[in-house]
Amino acid sequence: MTQKKPASPLHALIKWLAEPVMVVALTVFATTALAQPFYVPTGSMQPTIAIGGALIGNKFAYGYSRYSLPYALGPASQKRLLAHNPRRGDVIVFRLPRDPKVTYVKRLIGLPGDRIQMVHGRLVINGHTAKLSDAGTGKVEDGTGQFHETGRFTETLPGGVSHPIFKAGWDGPLDDTQVFVVPAGHYFMMGDNRDNSLDSRVAAADGGVGFVPAENLMARADLNLGSYDYLNAHPVTAWLSRIHLSQFLHAI
């Protein structure tokens, strides 16, 4: 009868670390290559995404760049690994060009080479005004948690993608703009809450988004898991009212 030799301290340590290391490795792989959750603290994408939206972003939809990795650890490059071109109308999570530590979510409006302009509040793409249909009214939430009645419309982009927008007026500061010509390798993003969205209509030099390089794309927002506006959930009696049930398990 032989007696089993006790494991060395190093072997025991490796065995003890193996499982948590594997969990961490799988988590990093999944959030880098497959999908990643994102929280939306602002209302610029209302009514599509309410304040407090918890999104699942598809990481492989457009291929991979350094911003697909944790902390953007990869090398800078204008080309994406396994690149796929995004489609006009996609809702995209991206790193803000002027401050890549900040993550934004907007709708892709302009592709490379497109000419984009706002004329009296109407979106014009390559000289053609996007179709806009009246869809009644809706409740838009402001930054203080208050809700206001506003106009709701359905906008149809070239290619046939239709999506809702909120629009209260037609003479706001971003309702009449210059013609923006989207450079090669860049995209033009806008929020669905057109009167309250800091997006590509404002240049990066002026504190806006400007044109978004392809490298900065992180994920396509495919699913809204739920929506809870905890930032405005005060007092305690308001907790339940900040749960947006209509946004739970809602495809984007």
VEXDREN-2710 file (C-alpha; in Angstrom, 1 decimal):
% VEXDREN-2710
k/r/px/py/pz
1/MET/0.0/0.0/0.0
2/THR/1.5/3.3/-1.1
3/GLN/0.8/6.6/0.6
4/LYS/-0.2/9.6/-1.7
5/LYS/2.4/12.2/-1.7
6/PRO/1.1/15.6/-0.5
7/ALA/0.9/18.4/-3.1
8/SER/3.5/21.0/-2.9
9/PRO/2.5/24.5/-1.8
10/LEU/3.1/25.8/-5.3
11/HIS/0.9/23.1/-6.9
12/ALA/-1.8/23.7/-4.3
13/LEU/-1.7/27.5/-5.0
14/ILE/-2.0/26.9/-8.8
15/LYS/-4.9/24.6/-8.3
16/TRP/-6.6/27.1/-6.0
17/LEU/-6.1/29.9/-8.6
18/ALA/-7.1/27.9/-11.6
19/GLU/-10.9/28.3/-11.3
20/PRO/-11.1/32.1/-10.6
21/VAL/-8.5/32.8/-13.3
22/MET/-10.5/30.8/-15.8
23/VAL/-13.7/32.7/-14.8
24/VAL/-11.9/36.0/-15.3
25/ALA/-10.4/34.9/-18.6
26/LEU/-13.8/33.8/-19.9
27/THR/-15.4/37.0/-18.8
28/VAL/-12.8/39.1/-20.5
29/PHE/-13.1/37.1/-23.7
30/ALA/-17.0/37.3/-23.7
31/THR/-17.1/41.0/-23.1
32/THR/-14.3/41.6/-25.6
33/ALA/-15.4/39.3/-28.5
34/LEU/-19.1/38.6/-28.0
35/ALA/-21.2/41.1/-26.0
36/GLN/-21.0/43.8/-23.3
37/PRO/-23.5/45.5/-21.1
38/PHE/-23.8/49.3/-21.1
39/TYR/-25.8/51.7/-18.9
40/VAL/-27.3/54.8/-20.5
41/PRO/-27.6/57.7/-17.9
42/THR/-28.9/60.4/-20.3
43/GLY/-32.1/60.9/-22.4
44/SER/-30.5/61.7/-25.8
45/MET/-31.8/58.5/-27.3
46/GLN/-35.4/58.8/-26.1
47/PRO/-37.9/57.3/-27.0
48/THR/-35.8/54.4/-28.3
49/ILE/-33.7/54.2/-25.1
50/ALA/-35.0/55.7/-21.9
51/ILE/-32.8/57.2/-19.2
52/GLY/-31.5/54.2/-17.2
53/GLY/-31.4/51.8/-20.1
54/ALA/-29.3/48.7/-19.6
55/LEU/-28.1/47.6/-23.1
56/ILE/-26.5/44.6/-24.5
57/GLY/-24.0/45.5/-27.2
58/ASN/-23.0/43.1/-29.9
59/LYS/-19.2/43.3/-30.0
60/PHE/-18.6/41.3/-33.2
61/ALA/-21.1/43.2/-35.4
62/TYR/-18.5/45.5/-36.8
63/GLY/-15.3/43.6/-36.1
64/TYR/-12.7/44.7/-33.6
65/SER/-10.5/47.6/-32.8
66/ARG/-8.4/48.6/-29.7
67/TYR/-11.6/50.0/-28.2
68/SER/-13.1/46.5/-28.3
69/LEU/-10.5/45.5/-25.6
70/PRO/-10.6/46.4/-21.9
71/TYR/-9.0/49.8/-21.3
72/ALA/-8.3/50.1/-25.1
73/LEU/-5.1/48.1/-24.7
74/GLY/-4.7/47.3/-28.4
75/PRO/-2.6/49.3/-30.9
76/ALA/-4.2/52.3/-32.7
77/SER/-5.3/51.4/-36.3
78/GLN/-7.6/52.8/-38.9
79/LYS/-8.5/49.3/-39.9
80/ARG/-10.7/46.9/-37.8
81/LEU/-10.0/43.2/-37.4
82/LEU/-12.8/41.1/-39.2
83/ALA/-14.4/44.4/-40.2
84/HIS/-18.1/44.7/-41.2
85/ASN/-19.6/47.9/-42.3
86/PRO/-22.3/49.4/-40.1
87/ARG/-25.7/50.1/-41.6
88/ARG/-27.4/53.5/-41.6
89/GLY/-29.9/53.4/-38.8
90/ASP/-27.9/51.2/-36.5
91/VAL/-27.8/52.3/-32.8
92/ILE/-24.1/52.2/-31.9
93/VAL/-22.1/52.4/-28.7
94/PHE/-18.8/54.3/-29.4
95/ARG/-15.9/56.1/-27.7
96/LEU/-16.2/59.9/-27.9
97/PRO/-13.5/61.1/-30.3
98/ARG/-12.4/64.1/-28.2
99/ASP/-12.3/62.0/-25.0
100/PRO/-12.1/58.3/-25.6
101/LYS/-12.6/57.5/-21.9
102/VAL/-16.2/58.5/-22.4
103/THR/-18.8/56.2/-24.0
104/TYR/-21.8/57.4/-26.0
105/VAL/-24.7/55.7/-27.7
106/LYS/-26.3/57.3/-30.8
107/ARG/-27.9/56.3/-34.1
108/LEU/-25.8/56.1/-37.3
109/ILE/-27.2/58.7/-39.7
110/GLY/-24.4/59.4/-42.1
111/LEU/-22.0/57.0/-43.9
112/PRO/-18.6/58.0/-45.4
113/GLY/-19.1/60.4/-48.3
114/ASP/-22.7/61.4/-47.3
115/ARG/-23.8/65.0/-47.1
116/ILE/-25.9/65.6/-44.0
117/GLN/-27.8/68.7/-43.1
118/MET/-30.7/69.9/-40.9
119/VAL/-33.1/72.3/-42.5
120/HIS/-35.9/73.7/-40.3
121/GLY/-35.6/70.6/-38.1
122/ARG/-35.8/68.1/-40.9
123/LEU/-33.0/65.7/-41.7
124/VAL/-31.6/66.0/-45.2
125/ILE/-29.3/63.2/-46.5
126/ASN/-27.6/63.7/-49.9
127/GLY/-30.1/66.3/-50.9
128/HIS/-33.2/64.2/-50.0
129/THR/-35.3/65.1/-47.0
130/ALA/-36.0/62.0/-44.8
131/LYS/-39.7/61.1/-44.6
132/LEU/-41.2/62.1/-41.3
133/SER/-44.6/60.8/-40.2
134/ASP/-46.6/62.2/-37.2
135/ALA/-46.9/59.6/-34.4
136/GLY/-48.8/61.6/-31.9
137/THR/-47.1/62.6/-28.6
138/GLY/-44.9/61.0/-26.0
139/LYS/-43.4/61.6/-22.6
140/VAL/-39.9/62.8/-22.6
141/GLU/-37.8/62.8/-19.4
142/ASP/-35.5/65.6/-18.7
143/GLY/-32.3/65.6/-16.6
144/THR/-34.1/66.3/-13.4
145/GLY/-36.5/63.3/-13.7
146/GLN/-39.5/65.4/-14.8
147/PHE/-41.6/64.2/-17.7
148/HIS/-43.0/66.5/-20.4
149/GLU/-45.4/65.9/-23.3
150/THR/-43.6/66.3/-26.7
151/GLY/-44.1/65.5/-30.3
152/ARG/-43.4/62.0/-31.5
153/PHE/-42.6/61.2/-35.1
154/THR/-41.4/58.2/-37.2
155/GLU/-38.4/59.0/-39.4
156/THR/-37.5/56.9/-42.4
157/LEU/-33.9/56.9/-43.5
158/PRO/-32.6/56.1/-47.0
159/GLY/-32.5/52.3/-47.2
160/GLY/-35.8/52.0/-45.4
161/VAL/-34.9/51.9/-41.7
162/SER/-37.7/53.6/-39.7
163/HIS/-37.3/54.7/-36.1
164/PRO/-39.1/57.0/-33.6
165/ILE/-37.8/60.5/-32.7
166/PHE/-38.9/63.1/-30.2
167/LYS/-39.3/66.7/-31.7
168/ALA/-40.8/69.6/-29.8
169/GLY/-40.0/72.5/-32.2
170/TRP/-38.4/73.3/-35.5
171/ASP/-36.3/76.3/-34.9
172/GLY/-33.8/75.1/-32.2
173/PRO/-30.1/75.8/-32.3
174/LEU/-29.4/72.5/-34.2
175/ASP/-32.4/72.7/-36.5
176/ASP/-30.6/74.6/-39.3
177/THR/-27.0/73.5/-39.9
178/GLN/-24.3/73.7/-42.5
179/VAL/-23.9/70.7/-44.9
180/PHE/-21.6/68.1/-43.2
181/VAL/-19.6/66.0/-45.6
182/VAL/-18.7/62.8/-43.8
183/PRO/-15.0/61.9/-44.3
184/ALA/-13.8/58.5/-45.4
185/GLY/-13.5/56.1/-42.5
186/HIS/-15.9/58.2/-40.3
187/TYR/-19.6/58.2/-39.4
188/PHE/-22.2/60.9/-38.5
189/MET/-24.2/60.1/-35.3
190/MET/-27.4/61.7/-34.0
191/GLY/-29.7/61.1/-31.0
192/ASP/-33.4/60.3/-31.4
193/ASN/-34.3/63.0/-28.9
194/ARG/-33.4/65.6/-31.5
195/ASP/-33.9/68.7/-29.4
196/ASN/-31.7/67.4/-26.5
197/SER/-28.8/65.5/-28.0
198/LEU/-25.2/66.5/-28.2
199/ASP/-24.1/64.6/-31.3
200/SER/-22.3/65.0/-34.6
201/ARG/-24.2/68.2/-35.4
202/VAL/-21.7/69.8/-33.0
203/ALA/-18.0/69.7/-33.8
204/ALA/-15.6/68.1/-31.3
205/ALA/-13.8/71.4/-31.1
206/ASP/-17.0/73.0/-29.8
207/GLY/-17.6/70.3/-27.1
208/GLY/-19.7/68.0/-29.3
209/VAL/-19.2/64.6/-31.0
210/GLY/-18.2/65.6/-34.5
211/PHE/-17.4/62.8/-37.0
212/VAL/-16.8/59.4/-35.4
213/PRO/-13.8/57.4/-36.6
214/ALA/-14.5/53.7/-37.5
215/GLU/-11.9/52.8/-34.9
216/ASN/-14.1/54.2/-32.1
217/LEU/-17.1/51.9/-32.7
218/MET/-17.5/49.5/-29.8
219/ALA/-20.7/47.7/-30.3
220/ARG/-24.1/47.6/-32.0
221/ALA/-26.9/48.1/-29.4
222/ASP/-29.2/45.1/-30.0
223/LEU/-31.2/44.6/-26.9
224/ASN/-32.4/46.7/-24.0
225/LEU/-32.5/44.3/-20.9
226/GLY/-34.4/46.8/-18.8
227/SER/-34.5/50.4/-17.7
228/TYR/-34.2/51.9/-14.2
229/ASP/-33.4/55.5/-13.7
230/TYR/-31.7/55.3/-10.4
231/LEU/-30.1/58.7/-10.8
232/ASN/-33.5/60.3/-10.4
233/ALA/-35.0/57.7/-8.0
234/HIS/-35.4/60.1/-5.1
235/PRO/-37.2/60.2/-2.7
236/VAL/-37.8/56.6/-1.8
237/THR/-41.4/56.9/-2.8
238/ALA/-40.3/57.5/-6.4
239/TRP/-38.3/54.3/-6.7
240/LEU/-41.1/52.3/-8.5
241/SER/-41.9/55.1/-10.8
242/ARG/-38.4/55.1/-12.2
243/ILE/-38.8/51.5/-13.6
244/HIS/-39.7/51.7/-17.3
245/LEU/-41.4/48.4/-17.9
246/SER/-42.0/49.0/-21.6
247/GLN/-38.2/48.9/-22.1
248/PHE/-37.6/45.5/-20.6
249/LEU/-36.3/42.9/-23.0
250/HIS/-36.9/45.3/-25.8
251/ALA/-35.1/44.8/-29.1
252/ILE/-33.5/48.0/-30.4
END
